[in-house]
Each structure stands twice: as C-alpha cells, then as structure tokens.
C-alpha cells in the first residue's frame, strides 16, 4: 500500500503546465514552463513548488529543469 500523500497544489499546477508542453523537446519545454511560472506565479507559489521538489513530490525532469531556470 502506498501511503505517500498526494502532491501539493503548486506541484499539481506545475505538472499541468508541463503537460501542455509534452510535445516539445525537454530543454524547450523546461524554458516554456519556467517562463510561465516566472510570469504568473508569485514568489510564495514558487517556494511551494520548491518545497514539493524537496519533499520528493516531483520526478518530472522538465519541471526540475524549469525550477533551475527560474
């Protein structure tokens, strides 16, 4: 049985954004995800995403690279 809690809302949002760019090459997708997060997310939301990454809630390489680009 998996007792891992569901990802926090900021992680879910990042996954939804990344899904929009799944047809793009990894680096381009990461740049587009990073641009959208930079434009529309306030610093608190970005911190929540980073907290989710630190908690192991994110394994998508596009999101991980996008956060490095923010």
N, C-alpha and C positions, 0 to 999 in steps of 0.2 A: 504494500500500500504506500502511495506517495503522499507524504504529509507536508510537502512543500507548499507554502501559501501562494496564492495567485499573485502575479506581478502587480506592483502598484500602478495607479492610473497613468503616471508620466511614462512608465515603461510601455504600457499598452498603447499610448498615443505615439510613442516613438516607433513601435512595431508597425502601427497602421501607416505612418508616414513612409517608413522603409518599404512597406509592401507596395506602395504606389510607384516605386522606382525599381521594382524587382527585375524589369526587363533591361535595365541599364547595366553597363559594366560596373563592377564593385567600387572602383575609385570615383567614378562619376556619380553613382548612386549616393555614396557617402558624402560627396560635396553638396549634392542637392538636399539631402536630409539635413546636413549641418546648416545650410543656408536657410532652410525653412525654420529650423529650431532657433537660429540666431535672430531671425526677423520677428517671429511670433511668440516666442517663449520668454517670459521674464526670468531673471536670474534665479529666483526661487524654484521655478519649474525645472530649470536646467540642473540645479542642485539635486532635486528629487530624482531626476534621471541618473545622475552620477551616483547617488546613494543606491539606486536599484542595481546599477552595474556592480558596485562594491559588494552588494548582498548576493551577487550571483544570479540575478534575475534576467540578465541579458546574455545571450550567446550568439546573437546575430552579428557577424563581422562588419556589416555595413553600419550598424548603429555604433558599434565600438569605435570604428574609424571616424564616424561623423562626430562623436563626442571629442575625439582628439583634435578635430579641426575647428571646434567652436572656440 
